[in-house]
Amino acid sequence: GWEIRQYYESIRLGDIDGDSRAELVARSSEGVLVFKYNAVDQDHGEWQQLTASGPMKDTDCWTPPGGGQELCWDSLPGYYSTIQLTPLGRQGTEPTMQLIGRSRYGLELYRWNGSGWDKLPTLTAVGDENSKWTDDPAYYSTILPLSTTDVLVQDVKGMQVYRYDGGGWTPQGLPAPFPDPQ
């Protein structure tokens, strides 16, 4: 149920379809679900569920680098607590939000297409190859979208800015404050 941390921590509001009204987005065992509020009048309305499943399901699993127990979106806070709505990758002038979350492979980016989510390029620099990403909040809690193109993340070199250009990600070569205290 929704009282489980790996689900309630992902509940977000944001305009994903460009209609200037926020949709409710939340990760369930079946993936990221989308709900739209339809007002009947000033005091009444109803929620319409737009999807029954989506990306980031509990069954979307992977084997960690070097082997070991299979991990899934519900396995660790380093995955499920990184789910956000962000203007990263926005197209045109519509104020739409995209979905991001960090998996074993890196920061995954999705765009709403009206009936589901289209996967965009993944920022692999924050994947599990750096093992600190999975279990250290100092890393996974520092995923901060800065604009429609840039995201700030902490890695072993310190704080880094990566730019999304619609086709992929590039590091911005900025100075890296807060290096990893060894």
Number of C-alpha atoms within 10 A of each C-alpha: 9 14 8 9 13 22 19 16 18 21 18 17 17 21 22 27 19 15 11 12 15 18 22 19 23 20 27 24 19 16 20 23 23 25 18 16 14 11 11 9 7 6 6 8 11 11 13 13 14 14 17 13 17 17 22 25 18 18 14 15 16 15 12 17 12 6 8 8 8 10 18 20 26 22 14 14 20 24 25 24 21 20 26 24 23 22 22 25 23 18 13 7 7 14 17 24 26 23 25 23 24 29 28 25 16 19 21 22 24 21 21 18 10 12 10 18 20 15 14 16 16 22 21 16 17 26 20 19 16 13 13 17 24 22 14 12 13 14 20 23 16 15 23 16 20 15 15 18 16 21 21 16 21 23 21 17 13 15 19 20 20 21 21 20 14 13 9 12 18 13 14 11 9 10 11 14 11 13 12 13 7 4
